[in-house]
Amino acid sequence: MTATTIVGLMTGIEDALRTISGLRVAAYVADQINPPQAIVGVPPIPDYRTTFGRGIWRMEPTVTVLVSATLDRPGQLALASYADVTGDNSIPAALEADTTLNTAVCSCTVKSFRPLGLEQVGLLKYYGGVFTLAAIAKGV
């Protein structure tokens, strides 16, 4: 395995999320959201010396999911189905089906989920939540 790049990690996450039928996946926040949509965020790098040091790379990338808020109950239930640990819409199950993200990393697991409540993008409102992942990869 060669050293992992941030783009390689993000691509691996995107590919895993694309296995969920009907979920749109993007690596950026578009001007217009077409729910349900997952956005893979660029992970923060708190310290380059420890992050890339000694051959181990540890990052906590995020995935934000937005669902329709047109109707309250269906929107919240849809968000819950993405946060659930099992099921056809489960983001944790999709990401952990192959914890190497098709060899992009040594290991990637879902660490937590935080509901955002009602979010506004442009003029429309969405229910959203943020998944925080724990990724370990070979460094330089």
C-alpha positions as CSV (number, residue, x, y, z in Angstrom):
1,M,0.0,0.0,0.0
2,T,1.4,3.4,-1.0
3,A,0.9,6.5,1.2
4,T,-2.7,7.6,1.3
5,T,-3.7,11.1,0.0
6,I,-6.5,13.2,1.3
7,V,-8.2,13.0,-2.2
8,G,-7.8,9.2,-2.1
9,L,-9.4,9.0,1.3
10,M,-12.3,11.2,0.2
11,T,-12.8,9.2,-3.1
12,G,-12.9,6.0,-1.1
13,I,-15.6,7.4,1.2
14,E,-17.6,8.7,-1.8
15,D,-17.4,5.3,-3.5
16,A,-18.6,3.5,-0.4
17,L,-21.5,5.9,-0.1
18,R,-22.5,5.4,-3.7
19,T,-23.5,1.9,-2.8
20,I,-26.6,3.3,-1.0
21,S,-29.4,3.4,-3.6
22,G,-30.9,6.9,-4.1
23,L,-28.3,8.7,-2.1
24,R,-26.5,11.5,-4.1
25,V,-22.9,12.0,-3.1
26,A,-20.7,15.0,-3.6
27,A,-17.2,16.2,-2.4
28,Y,-18.4,19.8,-2.1
29,V,-21.4,21.8,-1.0
30,A,-23.3,22.7,-4.2
31,D,-25.4,25.8,-4.6
32,Q,-28.4,23.5,-4.9
33,I,-29.0,20.4,-2.8
34,N,-30.9,17.5,-4.3
35,P,-31.9,15.4,-1.3
36,P,-31.1,13.0,0.0
37,Q,-27.5,14.1,-0.4
38,A,-24.2,13.2,1.3
39,I,-21.3,15.7,1.2
40,V,-17.8,14.3,2.0
41,G,-15.8,17.0,3.7
42,V,-12.1,17.7,3.5
43,P,-10.8,16.5,6.8
44,P,-9.1,19.0,9.2
45,I,-5.4,18.5,9.8
46,P,-4.7,19.7,13.4
47,D,-1.0,18.9,13.3
48,Y,1.1,17.8,10.3
49,R,3.9,16.5,12.5
50,T,1.7,14.0,14.3
51,T,-0.7,13.4,11.5
52,F,1.8,12.3,8.9
53,G,4.7,11.3,11.3
54,R,6.1,7.9,11.8
55,G,4.4,6.2,8.9
56,I,0.8,6.5,10.4
57,W,-1.8,8.9,9.3
58,R,-4.8,9.6,11.5
59,M,-7.7,11.8,10.4
60,E,-11.3,12.4,11.2
61,P,-13.1,13.1,7.9
62,T,-16.8,14.0,8.0
63,V,-19.8,13.1,6.0
64,T,-22.8,15.5,6.1
65,V,-26.2,14.1,5.0
66,L,-29.1,16.3,4.1
67,V,-32.7,15.1,3.6
68,S,-35.9,16.9,2.6
69,A,-37.7,18.9,5.3
70,T,-40.8,19.3,3.1
71,L,-42.7,17.1,5.6
72,D,-41.3,16.9,9.2
73,R,-41.9,13.3,10.1
74,P,-40.8,11.7,6.8
75,G,-37.7,13.9,6.7
76,Q,-36.7,13.0,10.2
77,L,-37.3,9.3,9.6
78,A,-35.2,9.4,6.5
79,L,-32.4,11.0,8.4
80,A,-32.7,8.3,11.1
81,S,-32.5,5.6,8.4
82,Y,-29.1,7.0,7.2
83,A,-27.9,7.1,10.9
84,D,-29.0,3.6,11.7
85,V,-26.3,1.0,12.1
86,T,-28.0,-1.5,9.8
87,G,-30.4,-1.4,6.8
88,D,-30.4,-0.5,3.1
89,N,-29.8,3.3,3.9
90,S,-27.3,2.8,6.7
91,I,-24.3,5.1,6.1
92,P,-22.3,3.3,8.9
93,A,-23.0,-0.1,7.3
94,A,-22.0,1.2,3.8
95,L,-18.7,2.7,5.1
96,E,-17.8,-0.3,7.2
97,A,-18.7,-3.0,4.6
98,D,-15.0,-2.6,3.5
99,T,-13.1,-0.7,6.2
100,T,-10.2,-0.3,3.9
101,L,-12.3,1.7,1.4
102,N,-11.1,-0.4,-1.4
103,T,-7.5,-0.2,-0.1
104,A,-7.5,3.6,0.1
105,V,-6.7,3.3,3.9
106,C,-5.7,0.7,6.5
107,S,-8.9,1.2,8.4
108,C,-11.9,3.6,8.4
109,T,-14.8,3.3,10.9
110,V,-17.7,5.5,11.8
111,K,-17.0,7.2,15.1
112,S,-20.1,9.3,15.7
113,F,-23.3,10.9,14.3
114,R,-24.5,14.3,15.3
115,P,-28.0,15.5,14.1
116,L,-28.0,19.1,13.0
117,G,-31.7,19.7,13.0
118,L,-33.2,22.0,10.4
119,E,-30.5,23.5,8.1
120,Q,-31.0,26.0,5.3
121,V,-29.2,25.9,2.0
122,G,-30.2,28.7,-0.3
123,L,-34.0,29.2,0.2
124,L,-34.8,25.6,1.1
125,K,-34.6,23.8,4.5
126,Y,-33.3,20.3,5.1
127,Y,-32.8,18.0,8.0
128,G,-29.2,17.1,8.4
129,G,-26.6,15.3,10.4
130,V,-22.8,14.9,10.5
131,F,-20.9,11.6,10.7
132,T,-17.4,11.7,12.0
133,L,-15.1,9.0,10.8
134,A,-11.8,7.6,12.2
135,A,-9.3,6.8,9.4
136,I,-5.9,5.3,9.8
137,A,-3.6,5.1,6.8
138,K,0.0,4.6,5.8
139,G,1.8,7.9,5.9
140,V,5.0,9.0,4.3
